[in-house]
Amino acid sequence: MSDTRKIQLIHVAELDYSLKENLIPETKEKCETDINPGFGFKIKINEDNSTLSIEATAFYANKAGVEVADSKFIYVLYFENMDTIIKKDKDESFLYIPDEIMDVVIQEAFITGRMFLSSHVKNTALKDLYLPFNGASSLIKQVKFQNKKRKKEIKDED
């Protein structure tokens, strides 16, 4: 029997976006020094319909931390036999998602965010400023670090 799991993308949609043109620097050079790209997300599991949803925001913020452009979107995956892949801790505050799945899911969501955000800044000085090409790798490292930290905390509680 094969260990291949059926995972299917079932929905991607932009939920909202904002563009504060008055806060965007006038030149590409100023954008490169004064604007920082960012990406944040939260994961929700719906066991009833075997879906994992990522609600994410891709954004550009100025040095003061004010978002000058952002795109909020949802990315939904169907997992066959989800209960055999994703586990919850006792109080259901922490999910255990295998690294090989998280690596792909974060990468795909990051790419989706980059695409949505770039479509809104195409006629501004931000048009050539992109979320880092390999930016998902730092997110993946951060998620793995948080997972290890949380597993240790749970183990210490027992």
C-alpha positions, 0 to 999 in steps of 0.5 A, spaced: 500 500 500 502 506 498 504 512 503 501 517 498 496 522 501 491 525 497 491 533 498 487 537 494 487 545 493 480 547 493 479 554 494 484 560 494 481 567 494 483 574 496 479 577 502 481 584 502 486 589 500 489 596 502 493 600 498 495 607 502 498 610 496 500 617 500 505 613 504 508 609 499 515 612 497 516 616 491 522 612 488 524 605 487 530 606 491 526 609 497 522 603 497 528 599 498 530 602 504 524 604 507 519 599 506 519 592 509 515 586 506 512 581 511 507 575 511 503 573 517 498 567 517 494 562 522 492 555 520 485 553 522 483 545 521 475 543 520 475 536 521 468 535 519 470 536 512 477 535 512 480 541 510 486 546 513 485 553 511 490 558 511 488 565 513 494 570 511 496 577 510 502 579 505 504 586 506 509 592 505 510 596 512 514 602 512 519 603 518 514 606 523 511 599 522 505 602 518 502 597 513 502 601 506 500 595 502 497 589 504 493 583 501 489 578 506 487 572 503 485 564 504 488 558 502 484 552 503 486 544 502 482 538 502 486 532 506 484 525 505 484 521 512 486 528 515 485 525 522 491 520 520 496 526 518 494 532 523 494 531 530 491 536 536 494 536 543 490 534 549 487 541 550 486 542 542 491 549 542 496 546 538 496 542 532 502 537 529 502 537 522 508 533 519 514 538 517 514 535 509 506 538 509 508 544 512 514 546 508 509 545 502 503 549 505 507 555 507 511 555 501 505 555 496 501 560 501 507 565 501 507 564 493 500 566 493 500 572 497 506 575 493 502 574 487 496 577 490 500 583 493 504 584 486 497 585 483 495 591 487 502 595 487 503 594 479 502 602 478 506 604 484 513 605 486 513 598 490 512 595 483 519 592 483 519 590 490 517 583 492 516 579 497 523 575 498 524 570 493 526 565 498 522 568 504 518 562 505 524 558 507 525 563 513 517 562 515 518 555 515 524 555 520 520 559 524 514 554 524 519 548 526 522 552 531 516 554 534 513 547 534 519 544 537 519 549 543 511 547 544 513 540 544 518 541 549 513 545 553 508 540 553 513 535 555 515 539 561 508 540 563 507 532 563 
